[in-house]
Amino acid sequence: MQLTHLITQSIVACTVATLAVAKESFDEELVLKSLADGKLFTHFQFTTRLDYEPSGDALFSHYGLFPKAIGQIIQRYGARELHLTFTQGRWNYEDWGYPIAQSAGTGVELWAWMYRTESIEPNWKALTNALSGLFCASLNFIDETITSRPRMSFRPEGFYNEQADPMHERQDDPSDDSELRYGSLPHESVCTENLTPWIKLLPCKAKAGVSTLLNAHKLYDTNFHSMAIHVRPVCKDVDCNQKQLELVQTVTSVFDPVRVTARREWSFQSLFDRKIERSCAVASLSRVLVLLPTITEDNAWQIFPSADDSMMYKVGEETRQVAVYDLAKVHVPFDLQMIWQEHIFLFPLQPSFPPFFAHRYFTGYGQERGGLTVNIVNQNPNETVPVIYFDSIPWYLKLYLHTLKVSVTWGQDVRQDDLIKQTYYQPAVDRSRPSVLEMWLTLPPNSVTTVSIEFDKVFLKYTEHRPDANRGFDVG
Amino acid sequence: MPSTRPTPPCLLLLLFVACALTFLCLPSFATPSTPTADVVDGFFSRGGHTNNWAVLVCTSRFWFNYRHIANTLSMYRTVKRLGIPDSNIILMLADDVACNPRNKFPATVFNNAARLLDLYGENVEVDYRGYEVTVENFIRMLTGELRRWVSYLVGCVKVQRLGTPAKLSSIMKLHPQTPSQPPLGRVSPDTPRSKRLLTDDRSNIFIYMTGHGGNEFLKFQDAEEISAYDLADAFEQMWEKRSQHYVQPDILAQYPFHGEQSAGGEFLFEVVLSRLLSLSITFAPQHHTDFDIGVAVIDSYTYYNLEFLENIDMSSNATLKQLVCIRFMRSHELSLPMKPPALTNSPFRSRSLIPMTPSRSAVSPESATTSLSGHWIRWVGWESGPGHKLTLRT
């Protein structure tokens, strides 16, 4: 026993020594927030940072917390930034407002800033294949026929964060040394086999800390779930003397406690079927945040245990409270519980529309022709909102640019002549690249702007149909 | 303390091979006769077999084929439990039933209406899924790799293994940019390790396929078929490339749900049998239905396989013969139209001695006429019965 203890101690000592050299850090957070329609938003975020020099060759020979699998992939294939999301369900903007983290489309989305070299195309292909193997997903289907290179919609989030304004002029473009590649698979399913390798990237796996709560059976029994990894180079200080590589892993879910109990109350046990048994020892920050609603007469709630610490955050004009639980200090096993003083939950009659949202749908009928329409709503009564609309349409929908119409279909006293500030359109090439449409629109206050375009459905060879051809194709 | 050392992992595959060695006279495979080749061959044969691999394939798409996914995952669980790691398992699932919106129990797959064991669990790695499960990918995966030692050894032996010097040089020319990596065969150079069958010439491979099929073919996703000859050819090539030691394919051809009368299963071919220790092709009707999930959850073939396999562990001395006998007896007593014990075969055994063909009369009633409730009643009856006395038929 004693020997084991000694060995354990020496292993711990070695680990600590390694960590000190490698200069890595790991933070983990869980954010919970009750939504207006009784659902519960949960957001896990794990951040690993590694001090590095982008030009260093032996970057991932020594590592402690940063997952080697990711490090080697981005180094080998020259990816400067990498963003990968796995999502099922649709974020319901009308009832849930805006998500805390960046929202993602259904299925799989992958975009990366690749270093501009001669082998950028093979590198992108190899990157999708490597990620496909790592995350058990069919990412290798992101080939040149669905890869696009949007010009306006994405900006590097790395070293030049302060310049990452999409409306910035192109001569200051920080992305001189890299190019964007974007691909999405809207029909890709997301399940335990994707979460399994994702969890294996975490230093504490699902054994300690907030990651204990990542129970696949519960996470996939939700109205919306999105799992993501974001890798990007960041600066440690303002002058950017020390660069860091940052890996952010997130799991976002929208639970529905009302479905089960007709009440909004929740606890870790009821949501995840687990409690936090111990904190993650290598995490420099390990905490649970609950964004608390305001207490009103018909919205009285209690939270157990009460938080030792709290912060304030602002929502528009209002200031609200956040309960903060530091997992290094709480009593384990830690179970958080929130209850409302209500017999059953009464759904709000009015949806809480956010100031700005969009709705995209197909028009037409039959197997020959069709159309695509997007309604973009700006409910802001006074302000003009600049937006960039990006769409990547597969080659088998042959778009007709002359049918592209942009107009304000609802709104009063609106000038229609300066709606479009800039447009980028790349026509498709059959069986080799998709159509790409990007538009920088200026939405007038309190208006609905409609973008529509017509297309022909290309006659496909029989081998180009999927095995479940009856289902059709998913488009973005 | 060599005497207390734990028994080396005796895997499912190893088990099959060992049993074949016990019960049959296993001849060694023919090798080229040049002296150099013999020396090299001797060197590589010294260690016996090196590793175990499993290729588990569900070729059926759509929710009502839930049981095929459950079959495959049952075997996945079993081979993992018996010691084959995820890195040595190629799991191909043509559809996602676990997170299918129709699944009342998200992220789970059950193989029994009692729902005691979630096959999907917390740790599953699916290597090929959805649209990736195609005949082309399957055959490329099986035959894709030229063996490492073949490529690394420079000399006449290597050239002989590959056939001609010209062929080797053309392979090296194809991938000049990666001289340090083994030459790649039929999979893309970008294919990740998890999608490659990285066997060597002393590997044992267990192949399990389930799906709908018919006489000499197995359907992939209702869109294409693999024929017995394709499969035989793939095995033949694996043998030529020495990418496996022995192959133990356990191939389950599941006939269409509503029982077309084409059943017969002449899934037999000379080339495969000449290279394999055993081959079993089985007509397997669904075993029972879970009415909460709403579909059949397992086939009888896999059900009886598991009944046996769940009771063995890595130290078991059970043999393949016991498995096939018990599997047969169980199904026979229940009058299920399962074929006779699948027949261990050796390269030199006469093909005529292997009764591989299920009788037509046994196939048609089950596949064509039995309703779901019929299966259910049968299953319940078996569960509540006093327990059959098992006798070994010889």
Interface residues (C-beta under 8 A of the other chain):
Chain A: Q88 K125 A126 N129 A130 S132 G133 L134 C136 A137 S138 N140 F141 E188 S189 V190 C191 T192 E193 T196 P197 A206 N215 A216 H217 L219 Y220 D221 R466 P467 D468
Chain B: R61 F62 A94 D96 A98 C99 N100 F105 P106 A107 T108 D118 Y120 G121 E122 N123 V124 E125 V126 D127 R129 G130 Y131 E132 S188 D190 T191 P192 R193 S194 K195 F220 Q221 D222 A223 E224
